[in-house]
């Protein structure tokens, strides 16, 4: 059983000085942290690398050369028997399922970010699409958010969208 924390669009220090305390607590509770890009600063990556048991990340459109030198654009990892992929952008919501099925074959789950809008759907090909939203910049959403889940025996279970208290 592998406890997961899914993050994206942290935008530190542009949208917040730091990650909220509940996010740091979730980092400590997770076996693997997946971050789908838009870190914005290298310090956030380095702090997560220090505190996470295991960190998997990709760069996003707001990430500069230092982050792009350290992170891939697309990541693929098998965790708890579940085949994960991660990318920052998947394009518009309309047609997302068909587009991601074509672009990312052979995955069980694709984690993405960019929109700051939580997303949980399953494609016609059976791939689950997850966007954790943003823990620091809710944009037009009522809450800042992140996701937790469990990967075990090739299944993803206990997927929970966590709403952070308003600041």
Backbone torsions as a table, in degrees:
resi	resn	phi	psi	omega
1	UNK	NA	122.6	-178.0
2	UNK	-117.0	117.9	178.6
3	UNK	-83.3	129.3	-175.1
4	UNK	-115.3	146.5	169.4
5	UNK	-123.2	125.2	180.0
6	UNK	-110.7	123.9	179.9
7	UNK	-128.0	158.6	170.3
8	UNK	-161.6	160.9	170.2
9	UNK	52.6	51.7	179.1
10	UNK	-75.4	-32.7	172.2
11	UNK	50.1	38.9	176.3
12	UNK	-89.9	132.3	7.4
13	UNK	-100.4	14.4	-176.3
14	UNK	-71.5	-41.0	-177.6
15	UNK	-102.5	-16.6	177.0
16	UNK	-158.8	152.4	178.8
17	UNK	-72.2	-27.6	-177.5
18	UNK	-156.9	168.1	172.1
19	UNK	-70.1	145.3	178.2
20	UNK	-60.7	150.0	-178.5
21	UNK	-53.6	-41.1	178.1
22	UNK	-62.3	-28.6	177.2
23	UNK	-69.7	-44.2	177.6
24	UNK	-61.8	-37.2	176.2
25	UNK	-62.8	-43.3	179.4
26	UNK	-65.2	-34.4	175.3
27	UNK	-59.0	-46.0	-179.6
28	UNK	-66.0	-28.7	-179.1
29	UNK	-83.3	-19.0	-173.0
30	UNK	-86.8	148.4	171.2
31	UNK	-83.2	-33.2	179.6
32	UNK	-139.9	133.0	173.3
33	UNK	-107.5	127.6	175.4
34	UNK	-110.8	125.6	-178.0
35	UNK	-122.4	117.1	-173.8
36	UNK	-92.9	36.1	168.2
37	UNK	90.9	171.8	-170.1
38	UNK	64.0	56.7	172.0
39	UNK	-72.5	-44.5	-178.6
40	UNK	82.5	-43.9	178.0
41	UNK	-125.5	150.6	-179.7
42	UNK	-65.2	-31.6	-178.0
43	UNK	-60.0	-36.7	178.8
44	UNK	-65.0	-44.3	175.7
45	UNK	-57.5	-48.2	-176.8
46	UNK	-65.2	-38.8	177.9
47	UNK	-66.4	-40.5	177.6
48	UNK	-67.5	-38.4	176.4
49	UNK	-59.8	-39.1	-179.7
50	UNK	-69.3	-37.3	-170.4
51	UNK	-97.8	-23.4	-178.6
52	UNK	-83.5	142.2	174.4
53	UNK	-61.8	-39.6	176.3
54	UNK	-151.9	136.5	-178.9
55	UNK	-126.7	131.8	173.9
56	UNK	-123.7	127.0	-178.0
57	UNK	-143.9	163.8	173.6
58	UNK	-133.2	163.6	176.7
59	UNK	-91.1	156.0	178.5
60	UNK	-118.8	178.9	-174.8
61	UNK	-65.0	-21.8	178.3
62	UNK	-94.7	6.5	-178.3
63	UNK	-96.3	128.6	-176.1
64	UNK	-82.2	-170.8	-173.6
65	UNK	-59.9	-34.7	-180.0
66	UNK	-63.3	-43.6	179.1
67	UNK	-71.9	-38.9	179.4
68	UNK	-66.3	-27.5	176.7
69	UNK	-72.4	-25.5	-176.5
70	UNK	-98.0	-20.8	-172.5
71	UNK	-125.3	151.0	175.7
72	UNK	-82.2	164.4	173.2
73	UNK	-75.9	-35.8	179.4
74	UNK	-130.9	135.5	176.6
75	UNK	-120.2	147.3	173.9
76	UNK	-134.3	127.6	-179.4
77	UNK	-145.5	141.8	169.9
78	UNK	-99.5	121.2	-176.3
79	UNK	-129.2	122.5	-179.6
80	UNK	58.7	29.5	-179.5
81	UNK	81.0	0.3	179.4
82	UNK	-98.8	130.2	-179.8
83	UNK	-86.6	104.7	-179.3
84	UNK	-97.8	145.7	165.9
85	UNK	-127.2	156.4	178.7
86	UNK	-147.0	137.9	179.3
87	UNK	-151.6	154.5	-179.5
88	UNK	-76.0	-51.2	-172.4
89	UNK	-112.6	140.3	174.7
90	UNK	-123.7	2.6	-179.4
91	UNK	87.9	-168.2	-176.2
92	UNK	-62.1	154.1	178.7
93	UNK	-61.8	-39.7	178.9
94	UNK	-64.7	122.7	178.9
95	UNK	81.8	5.8	-176.0
96	UNK	-58.9	-45.1	-176.1
97	UNK	-60.5	-50.0	-179.6
98	UNK	-64.2	-41.4	-178.5
99	UNK	-64.0	-43.4	-178.8
100	UNK	-73.5	-32.1	173.7
101	UNK	-58.4	-43.5	-179.9
102	UNK	-69.7	-41.1	-173.7
103	UNK	-79.5	-24.6	-173.6
104	UNK	-133.7	63.3	-178.9
105	UNK	-68.7	154.4	173.5
106	UNK	82.1	10.1	179.4
107	UNK	-102.9	152.4	170.5
108	UNK	-90.3	-36.6	-176.0
109	UNK	-139.7	136.1	170.8
110	UNK	-118.3	120.5	177.3
111	UNK	-98.3	133.8	-179.9
112	UNK	-145.1	171.8	180.0
113	UNK	-137.8	-134.0	173.9
114	UNK	82.1	-48.2	-173.2
115	UNK	-81.6	-19.0	-172.6
116	UNK	66.3	12.7	-178.9
117	UNK	-109.3	117.9	178.1
118	UNK	-56.5	143.0	-177.6
119	UNK	-144.9	137.3	175.2
120	UNK	-149.0	106.9	178.2
121	UNK	-146.6	169.8	177.5
122	UNK	-125.4	132.6	-178.4
123	UNK	-76.5	167.2	175.8
124	UNK	-59.3	-30.2	178.5
125	UNK	-81.1	-1.4	176.5
126	UNK	92.9	4.6	179.0
127	UNK	-83.9	132.5	177.1
128	UNK	-87.0	132.5	178.9
129	UNK	-106.9	126.1	-178.1
130	UNK	-130.9	127.0	171.0
131	UNK	-121.7	121.0	-177.2
132	UNK	-78.9	-1.2	-173.0
133	UNK	75.3	-151.2	179.7
134	UNK	-131.7	135.6	177.7
135	UNK	-81.7	-5.1	-174.8
136	UNK	-128.0	-18.2	-174.4
137	UNK	-140.5	94.5	-173.3
138	UNK	-76.2	-13.5	-175.9
139	UNK	47.7	-117.4	-177.5
140	UNK	-92.2	10.3	-179.5
141	UNK	-89.6	155.3	-179.7
142	UNK	-71.3	-24.5	-176.8
143	UNK	-140.0	154.5	163.8
144	UNK	-77.2	146.2	-172.0
145	UNK	-144.2	164.5	166.6
146	UNK	-151.0	171.9	-179.8
147	UNK	-119.1	147.2	166.8
148	UNK	-123.2	156.1	-179.9
149	UNK	-162.6	172.9	176.1
150	UNK	-128.7	132.8	173.1
151	UNK	-110.4	124.9	-176.2
152	UNK	-155.8	124.7	175.4
153	UNK	59.4	33.8	178.5
154	UNK	82.3	8.9	179.7
155	UNK	-122.6	144.6	173.9
156	UNK	-102.3	122.8	-177.4
157	UNK	-132.2	173.5	173.4
158	UNK	53.3	37.9	178.2
159	UNK	-71.6	122.4	-177.3
160	UNK	-133.0	126.0	172.0
161	UNK	-83.9	119.7	-178.0
162	UNK	-101.2	123.6	176.7
163	UNK	-93.9	128.5	178.5
164	UNK	-87.9	148.3	176.8
165	UNK	-62.1	147.3	177.5
166	UNK	-65.0	142.2	179.0
167	UNK	-89.4	NA	NA
